[in-house]
C-alpha cells in the first residue's frame, strides 16, 4: 500500500482555496458585535451607575430581538470599575484590547471619563458618555450624550435668577472636576450678570460625604441675610441622601432656600423619604414624568425588563437610549462597526428622544437636547415647571471662560479638530484646557 496521500487535481485544489477565501469573510461577519459596558456596580457610584448597566442590557436585548445589527447578534461585555477612577482605565483597556469590543457605553463621573479618555484615544475605541458634565472637552473618540453646561447649568441659573428672583448663590459640589469646572463657569456667568463676590458661597465635599450638619448650618446662615438664596448642587453619588436629610433636619424647605440639583434624579430619590424635599428642584433633559407615548413605552419596557413595578427611569438612562440608537443607526449607515466609518457616519444622525422630539449628533460630538426643570413631588417624581421652547445644541467650550470662548469643535473633514481657535485660525490654539484636567 502506498504511503503517499491521494493526488488532488490542481484545479480542484485552487477551487477549494477560492471557496475558503469567499466563505471566511462571510463566516467572520457572523461573529457577534461586542458592546462594552463600563459602569460601577460597586462603591460610591453604584447607586447611580448600576441602573445604566441594566439599561444597556435591556437595549441590547431589544436590538437582538429585532435581528441584531447587520445581521449579527450583539453581545454585551460587562465589567465593574468599582467607583475606582484608575480602575476605569484598566477596565477600558481590557474591553478594547482583550475583549475587542466594538464600542463602549460607560462612565458617570468626569474623573472616571478623564481616566478612560487616553485609553480610548490610544486604542481608537468609541465611548458613549451619558451624563451631564463640565464641558471643556471634545474628543474624536467620545460622544457626549449627556448635557454640557449650556444645556443644564446655565439654563437652571437663568430660571432661578429670572423666575424665582434669586440673588445669593450657594455652589455646593463634590470635590472633583465636574463640580469645580461647572462652578467656575457659573461663577463667571453670575458675575457677568452683576452678582457680587459676597453673594456667592462655594463649598466642596469628598465623595461619600455623610456629615452635613455644619455645612447645612452655614448654608442656612448664608441664606438669612434678607436676599433670596438658592443652592446649586453638583453633589454626586450617595452623599446626596444625608445632604437632603440634613436639610430637612434643619427645617430648610424649598420656599426658604430652594436647591436645584444637577445629579439628583428619580433613581437617587427612590431610596429616601422625599417628604422634606418637596418643592426642591432638579435640572435635567428628561424626567420620568414626561407625557409622551415614546416615554410611556420606554417605562413599560423598563418595568417589564426589571420585573419591578416600582422601577424608575431617569435622564442618563435616556442618554443611553439616545446614544445606543445613534450608534446603531450609524453602524447601519456605515455598513460596518469599523470605528472611523462609524465616527463619520454618526454626525448628523437624528433619533427620537423620550420627550417628544429628536436628538441630533452635532459635529462637536455633542447632541441637541431640551432643558427641563422639575420640582420634587412627595412620590419621588418631578413635576416639570419650566422647559426650553426648543432643543439646545451642546457647546463643548464655554462662552464664559476666557480661554474657551474662542474655541469650536468640528470633527468633520477637513477640520477634524476638537479645539479650533476661531480668532487665531488654527487647531489647538489658546484653550485653558487645564481647567478640565486639574482634578
Buried (B, 14 or more C-beta within 10 A) or exposed (E): EEEEEEEEEEEEEEEEEEEEEEEEEEEEEEEBBBBBBBBBBEBBBBBBBBBBBBBBBBBBEEBBEEEBBBEBBBBBBBBBBBBBBEBBBBBBBBBBEEBEBBBBBBBBBBBBBBBBBBBBBEBEBBBBBBBBBBBBBBBBBBBBBBBBBBBBBBBBBBBBBEEBEBBBBBBBBBBBBBBBBBBBBBBBBBBEEEBEEEBBBBBBBEBBBEEBEEBBEBBBEBBEEEEBBBBBBBBBBBBBBBBBBBBBEBEBBBEBBBBBBBBBBBBBBBEBEBEBBBBBBBBBBBBBBBEBEBBEEBBEBBBEBBEEEEBBBBBBBBBBBBBBBBBBBBBEBBEBBEBEBBBBBBBEBBBBBBBEBBBBBBBBBBBBBBBBBBBBBEEBBBEBEBBBEEBBBBBBBBBBBEBBBBBBBBBEEEEEBBBBBEEEEEBEBBBEBEBBBEB
